[in-house]
Amino acid sequence: MSRFNISTAALAAVLIAWALMGQALVPNWVPIAALVVHVALAALGVAFLEMQWFGPALCRCRSIAKEVAITFDDGPTPAGTPAILDALEQARVHATFFCVGSRAAASPELVGRIARAGHLLANHAYSHHPLTNFFSDARLFREFEDTSRVLEQACGERPSFLRPPIGLSNPGVFRAAARAGLRVVGWSARAMDTPSGRPERIVARLCRRLRPGAILMLHDGKLPPGAMATTLRILLDRLRELGYQPVRLDALLSREKQGKTMRHPA
């Protein structure tokens, strides 16, 4: 049972007690306060995936080894993806790409290049619509399923992980993800790599949340290609200096299955 369902059940219990016992035993402010808290927590749960309010989301693994997963959202993009791939190849490390289905369908050759380079492909919904969080369960499932189909056609392997667009969530996202056979993934460190962001500041922001098992989230296409390449080089050099090894998300999770890591929500 999700935390949202527990909160809903608690609210229902308060309302039933208020209706049955009357104001003498349960003052009117009690159900009002319970409702306000329930709505506030739900709103926070929508915006902050790491709360895991509507379902389990992988936001970090606590690892014995100093390993982290570098992830990229919103690609592939014709200009950004090659710059990212070149930087990763030069450093000989692997990453995870959460791909938008429509963009993957428009650039299957880039999807193939990502896969051939040994990186992991994951699902970031088909349209990346800003109102995705208001979609019905059926439409969410189509968004996820269509993206999985496009990625499977391009690389021959069906993705196992989903990051909801904009990082927003609700009960429907988790229901549709489960139906599509996808595990919901968040992050423990966010780059905030806006087009005007300076590479040094972006890397510093990520490193402040750095720890074994961290999931780092950057974007494919937000920064100009040159700035993204510079950011990645600085980040990878910094990780190396600190003794961290970037790995694919599934490799990070494999340690969990081997008993070398334990799941730990952010």
C-alpha positions as CSV (number, residue, x, y, z in Angstrom):
1,M,0.0,0.0,0.0
2,S,1.4,3.4,-1.0
3,R,1.8,6.3,1.5
4,F,-0.9,8.1,-0.4
5,N,-3.3,5.2,0.2
6,I,-2.4,5.1,3.9
7,S,-3.0,8.9,4.1
8,T,-6.4,8.5,2.3
9,A,-7.4,5.7,4.7
10,A,-6.5,7.8,7.7
11,L,-8.5,10.8,6.3
12,A,-11.5,8.5,5.7
13,A,-11.2,7.2,9.3
14,V,-11.2,10.8,10.6
15,L,-14.3,11.7,8.5
16,I,-16.2,8.6,9.6
17,A,-15.4,9.2,13.2
18,W,-16.5,12.8,12.9
19,A,-19.8,11.8,11.1
20,L,-20.6,9.1,13.7
21,M,-19.5,10.7,16.9
22,G,-20.4,14.3,16.2
23,Q,-18.8,17.5,17.0
24,A,-18.8,16.9,20.8
25,L,-16.2,14.2,20.5
26,V,-14.5,15.2,17.2
27,P,-14.4,19.0,16.8
28,N,-15.0,20.4,13.3
29,W,-11.4,21.6,13.0
30,V,-10.1,18.0,13.2
31,P,-11.5,16.7,9.8
32,I,-10.6,20.1,8.2
33,A,-7.1,19.9,9.4
34,A,-6.8,16.2,8.3
35,L,-8.1,17.2,4.8
36,V,-5.6,20.1,4.5
37,V,-2.7,17.9,5.6
38,H,-3.8,15.1,3.1
39,V,-4.0,17.6,0.2
40,A,-0.7,19.3,1.1
41,L,1.1,16.0,1.3
42,A,-0.4,14.9,-2.0
43,A,0.7,18.1,-3.7
44,L,4.2,17.6,-2.4
45,G,4.2,14.0,-3.5
46,V,3.3,15.1,-7.1
47,A,6.3,17.5,-7.2
48,F,8.8,15.5,-5.2
49,L,9.2,12.0,-6.6
50,E,11.7,11.2,-3.8
51,M,8.9,11.3,-1.3
52,Q,7.6,8.1,-2.9
53,W,4.1,9.2,-1.9
54,F,2.3,7.4,-4.7
55,G,4.5,4.4,-5.1
56,P,8.1,3.1,-4.8
57,A,10.6,5.1,-6.9
58,L,14.3,4.3,-7.1
59,C,16.1,7.5,-6.2
60,R,19.4,6.2,-4.7
61,C,21.2,3.0,-3.8
62,R,23.4,2.9,-0.8
63,S,26.5,1.1,-2.0
64,I,29.6,-0.3,-0.5
65,A,31.4,0.5,-3.8
66,K,31.9,4.2,-4.8
67,E,29.7,3.9,-7.9
68,V,27.1,6.3,-9.3
69,A,24.7,6.3,-12.2
70,I,24.8,9.3,-14.6
71,T,21.5,9.7,-16.4
72,F,20.3,12.0,-19.2
73,D,16.7,13.0,-19.8
74,D,14.8,14.4,-22.8
75,G,16.9,13.0,-25.7
76,P,17.9,12.0,-28.2
77,T,18.7,15.3,-29.8
78,P,20.6,15.7,-33.1
79,A,23.1,18.1,-31.6
80,G,23.3,17.2,-27.9
81,T,23.4,13.4,-28.0
82,P,26.6,13.1,-30.1
83,A,28.4,15.5,-27.9
84,I,27.4,13.5,-24.8
85,L,28.4,10.2,-26.4
86,D,31.8,11.5,-27.5
87,A,32.5,12.7,-24.0
88,L,31.5,9.4,-22.4
89,E,33.5,7.4,-25.0
90,Q,36.6,9.5,-24.3
91,A,36.2,8.8,-20.6
92,R,35.3,5.1,-21.2
93,V,32.3,5.2,-19.0
94,H,28.7,4.2,-19.5
95,A,25.5,6.1,-18.7
96,T,21.7,5.8,-18.9
97,F,19.5,7.7,-21.4
98,F,15.9,8.3,-20.5
99,C,14.5,8.8,-24.0
100,V,11.4,10.7,-25.2
101,G,9.6,8.3,-27.5
102,S,8.7,10.8,-30.2
103,R,12.3,12.0,-30.4
104,A,13.6,8.5,-30.5
105,A,11.2,7.7,-33.3
106,A,12.5,10.7,-35.2
107,S,16.2,9.7,-34.7
108,P,16.5,5.9,-34.6
109,E,20.1,6.1,-35.7
110,L,21.0,8.0,-32.6
111,V,19.1,5.5,-30.4
112,G,21.1,2.8,-32.2
113,R,24.4,4.6,-31.5
114,I,23.5,5.0,-27.8
115,A,22.9,1.2,-27.6
116,R,26.0,0.2,-29.6
117,A,28.2,2.3,-27.3
118,G,27.0,0.2,-24.4
119,H,24.8,2.7,-22.7
120,L,21.4,1.8,-21.2
121,L,18.2,3.1,-22.8
122,A,15.2,3.9,-20.6
123,N,11.7,5.3,-20.9
124,H,10.8,9.0,-20.6
125,A,7.3,8.9,-22.1
126,Y,6.4,9.5,-25.7
127,S,5.3,13.1,-25.9
128,H,6.9,14.7,-22.8
129,H,3.8,16.8,-22.6
130,P,3.8,19.4,-19.8
131,L,0.4,18.1,-18.8
132,T,1.3,14.4,-18.7
133,N,0.5,14.3,-15.0
134,F,-3.2,15.0,-15.9
135,F,-3.4,12.1,-18.4
136,S,-5.7,9.2,-17.8
137,D,-4.3,5.8,-16.9
138,A,-5.0,4.6,-20.4
139,R,-3.2,7.5,-22.0
140,L,-0.2,7.2,-19.6
141,F,0.0,3.5,-20.5
142,R,0.1,4.4,-24.3
143,E,2.8,7.0,-23.6
144,F,4.9,4.5,-21.8
145,E,4.2,1.5,-24.1
146,D,4.7,3.4,-27.3
147,T,8.1,4.6,-26.1
148,S,9.1,1.1,-25.0
149,R,8.1,-0.2,-28.5
150,V,10.2,2.5,-30.3
151,L,13.3,1.8,-28.2
152,E,12.9,-1.9,-28.6
153,Q,12.6,-1.6,-32.4
154,A,15.7,0.6,-32.5
155,C,18.0,-1.5,-30.3
156,G,16.3,-4.9,-29.9
157,E,15.9,-4.6,-26.1
158,R,12.8,-3.4,-24.2
159,P,13.5,-0.8,-21.5
160,S,12.9,-1.7,-17.8
161,F,13.0,1.8,-16.3
162,L,10.8,4.9,-16.5
163,R,11.4,8.4,-15.4
164,P,8.1,10.4,-15.5
165,P,8.3,13.6,-17.6
166,I,9.3,16.7,-15.5
167,G,9.7,14.2,-12.6
168,L,6.1,14.6,-11.6
169,S,4.0,11.6,-10.3
170,N,0.6,10.5,-9.3
171,P,-1.1,7.2,-8.6
172,G,-1.9,6.8,-12.4
173,V,1.8,7.1,-13.3
174,F,2.6,4.1,-11.0
175,R,-0.3,2.1,-12.2
176,A,0.5,2.6,-15.9
177,A,4.2,2.0,-15.3
178,A,3.5,-1.3,-13.6
179,R,1.2,-2.3,-16.4
180,A,3.9,-1.5,-18.9
181,G,6.5,-3.5,-16.9
182,L,8.5,-0.4,-16.0
183,R,10.2,0.5,-12.7
184,V,9.9,4.2,-11.7
185,V,13.2,6.0,-11.2
186,G,13.9,9.4,-9.7
187,W,17.3,10.9,-8.8
188,S,19.3,11.9,-5.8
189,A,21.3,14.7,-7.4
190,R,19.8,17.1,-10.0
191,A,22.1,19.2,-12.3
192,M,19.6,22.1,-13.0
193,D,21.5,22.4,-16.3
194,T,19.6,25.3,-17.8
195,P,20.8,26.9,-21.1
196,S,22.6,29.7,-19.2
197,G,24.1,27.4,-16.6
198,R,27.9,27.4,-16.1
199,P,29.6,24.0,-16.3
200,E,31.5,24.5,-13.1
201,R,28.4,25.5,-11.1
202,I,26.5,22.5,-12.5
203,V,29.2,20.1,-11.5
204,A,29.5,21.7,-8.1
205,R,25.7,21.3,-7.6
206,L,25.8,17.6,-8.5
207,C,28.9,16.9,-6.3
208,R,27.2,18.4,-3.2
209,R,24.8,15.5,-3.3
210,L,27.4,13.0,-4.3
211,R,27.6,9.7,-2.4
212,P,28.0,6.0,-3.2
213,G,24.9,4.8,-5.1
214,A,23.8,8.3,-6.2
215,I,21.7,8.7,-9.3
216,L,22.7,11.9,-11.1
217,M,20.2,13.6,-13.4
218,L,21.2,15.8,-16.3
219,H,19.5,16.7,-19.6
220,D,20.2,16.0,-23.2
221,G,19.7,19.2,-25.2
222,K,19.3,21.9,-22.6
223,L,22.9,23.1,-22.7
224,P,24.6,24.0,-26.0
225,P,26.6,20.9,-27.2
226,G,30.0,22.5,-26.4
227,A,28.9,23.5,-22.9
228,M,27.5,20.0,-22.2
229,A,30.7,18.4,-23.4
230,T,32.7,20.7,-21.1
231,T,30.3,20.0,-18.2
232,L,30.7,16.2,-18.7
233,R,34.5,16.4,-18.9
234,I,34.6,18.4,-15.6
235,L,32.1,16.1,-13.9
236,L,33.9,12.9,-15.0
237,D,37.3,14.3,-14.0
238,R,35.9,15.3,-10.6
239,L,34.3,11.9,-10.1
240,R,37.6,10.3,-10.9
241,E,39.5,12.5,-8.4
242,L,37.0,11.5,-5.7
243,G,37.3,7.8,-6.5
244,Y,33.9,7.3,-8.0
245,Q,33.1,5.1,-11.0
246,P,30.1,5.9,-13.2
247,V,28.1,2.8,-14.2
248,R,24.8,2.1,-15.9
249,L,21.7,2.2,-13.8
250,D,21.1,-1.6,-14.2
251,A,24.7,-2.2,-13.1
252,L,24.1,-0.2,-10.0
253,L,21.0,-2.3,-9.3
254,S,22.8,-5.5,-9.9
255,R,24.9,-4.9,-6.8
256,E,21.6,-4.7,-4.9
257,K,20.6,-8.1,-6.2
258,Q,24.1,-9.5,-5.2
259,G,23.7,-8.1,-1.7
260,K,26.3,-5.5,-2.1
261,T,23.9,-2.6,-2.0
262,M,20.6,-2.0,-0.2
263,R,17.8,0.1,-1.5
264,H,17.6,3.5,0.1
265,P,15.0,6.2,-0.7
266,A,16.4,9.7,-1.1
